[in-house]
Amino acid sequence: MDLFSRSWTALRTAVAELPDKAFEQPSGCTGWLVRDLVCHLIIDAQDVLITLVTPAEAEPTVDAVTYWNIQDQPPTGEDPLDALIVRLAAAYGEPRLLTFHLDDVGSAAGRAAELADPGARVSTRGEVLTAGDYLTAYVLEWTLHHLDLIAHLPDAAEPPPEGPARSRAMLAEIAGAAFPASFSDKDALLIGTGRRAPTAAERAELGALAAKLPLVLG
């Protein structure tokens, strides 16, 4: 729960500190500018709020790791929902309106997470899991999107180190194999999710794991 809060606070702070011109830069998400990614974060925050107030009585069907589905194809930016995000982001007009909305909804999502009972069961995407597992799954979401946010912004703040460390561990569980110890947490996440291609040397170190990559999470 605490790591969710630290990761989410760091991501929102990084967005708040961006100069206006940064919103027109590409992000690490295919087909999205930084402004589009920030708009997606607003939707994510809304999803957190909705899920935390959607109780379930059934036994959990997934946990923080199995919550994630592996997609067949990497995103192209042409998916209808992805395209909708681009239109929504453009409708805001000014970066300050995006940052205001993210701060407003994002702060509420952060407070809801702090108040949540980690053992309470919630429902989302047709699955049941504990609030604690749901928020832990989102550590991976926030960390990857923090890396997406700063992909072409070298002066922007990096995510707190404990976020990438936990996210790397979750990605390894999803893959069913550990990433080479020589990989930094950041490189393991970027290569593991297809955000950058491995070098020839890195591919050799990955061994059999290379055949399972990239892990396109959905």
C-alpha positions in Angstrom: 0.0 0.0 0.0 2.8 2.4 0.9 4.7 1.6 -2.3 1.6 2.4 -4.3 1.4 5.8 -2.7 5.1 6.5 -3.2 5.0 5.5 -6.8 1.8 7.4 -7.6 3.0 10.5 -5.8 6.3 10.5 -7.6 4.6 10.1 -11.0 2.1 12.9 -10.3 4.9 15.1 -9.1 6.9 14.4 -12.2 3.9 15.5 -14.4 3.4 18.6 -12.3 7.0 19.7 -12.8 7.0 19.4 -16.6 7.3 22.6 -18.6 4.4 23.2 -21.1 6.6 22.3 -24.1 7.2 18.8 -22.7 3.6 17.9 -23.3 4.2 17.9 -27.0 7.2 15.5 -26.8 6.7 11.8 -27.6 6.2 9.5 -24.7 7.4 5.9 -24.3 4.0 4.7 -25.4 3.7 4.0 -29.1 1.6 6.7 -30.8 1.2 8.9 -27.7 2.6 12.2 -26.9 3.3 13.1 -23.2 -0.1 14.9 -23.1 -1.8 11.7 -24.2 -0.1 9.7 -21.5 -1.1 12.2 -18.9 -4.7 11.9 -20.1 -4.4 8.2 -19.8 -3.2 8.6 -16.2 -6.4 10.5 -15.4 -8.4 7.6 -16.7 -6.2 5.2 -14.6 -6.9 7.3 -11.5 -10.6 7.1 -12.2 -10.3 3.3 -12.5 -8.6 3.1 -9.1 -11.4 5.1 -7.5 -14.1 3.0 -9.2 -12.5 -0.3 -8.3 -11.9 0.6 -4.6 -15.6 1.3 -4.2 -16.7 -1.8 -6.0 -16.8 -4.5 -3.3 -17.0 -8.2 -4.1 -18.0 -11.2 -1.9 -16.6 -14.0 -4.1 -13.2 -15.6 -3.6 -10.3 -13.8 -5.4 -9.7 -15.0 -8.9 -6.4 -13.2 -9.5 -3.6 -11.6 -7.4 -1.2 -8.8 -8.1 0.7 -10.8 -10.7 -2.0 -12.8 -12.4 -4.1 -9.6 -12.7 -2.0 -8.8 -15.8 -2.9 -10.4 -19.1 -0.3 -10.9 -21.8 -1.4 -9.5 -25.1 -0.5 -11.1 -28.5 0.6 -7.9 -30.2 2.3 -4.7 -28.9 0.2 -1.5 -29.1 0.3 0.4 -32.4 -1.6 3.5 -31.2 -4.4 2.7 -33.6 -6.6 0.8 -31.1 -10.0 2.7 -30.8 -9.4 3.3 -27.0 -5.9 4.6 -27.7 -7.2 6.9 -30.4 -9.9 8.1 -28.0 -7.2 9.1 -25.5 -5.5 11.2 -28.1 -8.7 13.1 -28.9 -9.5 13.6 -25.2 -6.0 14.9 -24.6 -6.2 17.4 -27.5 -9.6 18.6 -26.2 -8.0 19.9 -23.0 -6.2 22.5 -25.1 -3.7 23.6 -22.4 -1.3 21.5 -20.4 -2.4 23.3 -17.2 -5.9 21.9 -17.6 -4.5 18.3 -17.9 -2.3 18.8 -14.8 -5.1 20.3 -12.8 -7.4 17.3 -13.6 -4.7 14.8 -12.9 -3.9 16.5 -9.5 -7.6 16.6 -8.7 -8.6 13.0 -9.5 -5.1 11.6 -8.8 -5.1 13.1 -5.2 -8.5 11.5 -4.6 -7.3 8.1 -5.9 -4.2 8.4 -3.6 -6.4 9.1 -0.6 -8.7 6.3 -1.4 -5.8 3.9 -1.6 -4.5 5.1 1.8 -7.9 4.5 3.4 -8.5 1.1 1.7 -8.6 -2.1 3.7 -5.9 -4.2 2.0 -7.8 -7.4 2.8 -11.1 -6.2 1.3 -12.2 -7.8 -1.9 -12.9 -5.7 -4.9 -14.0 -6.4 -8.5 -12.6 -5.0 -11.7 -12.4 -6.3 -15.3 -14.6 -9.2 -14.4 -12.1 -10.4 -11.8 -12.0 -10.4 -8.0 -8.9 -9.6 -5.9 -8.0 -8.0 -2.7 -7.5 -4.3 -2.6 -3.9 -4.8 -1.5 -3.2 -7.0 -4.5 -4.9 -4.5 -6.8 -2.9 -1.6 -5.5 0.3 -3.7 -5.7 -0.5 -4.5 -9.4 -0.7 -0.7 -10.0 2.8 -0.2 -8.7 3.9 -1.9 -12.0 1.5 0.4 -13.9 2.8 3.6 -12.3 6.4 2.6 -12.7 6.1 1.7 -16.4 4.2 4.9 -17.1 6.7 7.0 -15.2 9.4 5.5 -17.5 7.1 6.3 -20.4 6.7 9.8 -19.3 10.4 10.6 -19.1 11.5 8.5 -22.1 12.4 11.6 -24.1 12.7 14.0 -21.2 16.2 13.6 -19.7 15.8 16.3 -17.1 12.6 14.8 -15.6 12.7 12.9 -12.3 13.1 9.1 -12.3 10.7 6.9 -10.4 11.7 6.1 -6.8 14.1 3.1 -6.9 11.8 0.8 -4.9 9.1 1.0 -7.6 11.3 -0.4 -10.4 12.7 -3.0 -8.0 9.2 -4.3 -7.1 8.0 -4.0 -10.7 11.0 -6.1 -11.9 10.2 -8.8 -9.5 6.5 -8.9 -10.6 7.5 -8.9 -14.3 9.9 -11.8 -13.6 7.0 -13.7 -12.0 4.8 -13.0 -15.0 7.6 -14.2 -17.3 8.3 -17.2 -15.1 12.1 -16.4 -15.1 14.4 -13.9 -13.6 16.1 -11.2 -15.7 19.9 -11.3 -15.7 21.5 -9.8 -12.6 23.6 -7.5 -14.9 20.4 -5.7 -16.0 19.4 -2.6 -14.1 15.8 -2.6 -12.9 15.0 0.0 -15.5 16.5 -2.0 -18.4 14.8 -5.1 -17.3 11.4 -3.3 -17.4 12.1 -1.6 -20.7 13.4 -4.7 -22.4 10.9 -7.0 -20.7 7.9 -5.0 -21.9 9.2 -4.2 -25.4 9.9 -0.5 -24.7 13.3 -1.0 -26.1 15.0 -3.8 -28.0 17.9 -5.7 -26.3 21.3 -5.4 -27.7 23.0 -8.5 -29.1 24.9 -8.9 -25.8 21.7 -8.4 -23.7 19.8 -11.0 -25.8 22.6 -13.5 -25.3 22.4 -12.9 -21.5 18.6 -13.4 -21.6 19.0 -16.9 -23.0 15.7 -18.8 -23.2 13.8 -15.8 -21.6 14.4 -13.8 -24.8 11.9 -16.1 -26.6 9.1 -15.0 -24.2 9.7 -11.3 -24.7 8.3 -8.8 -25.1 5.6 -9.1 -22.4 2.8 -6.8 -23.6 0.7 -6.3 -20.5 -3.0 -5.5 -20.6 
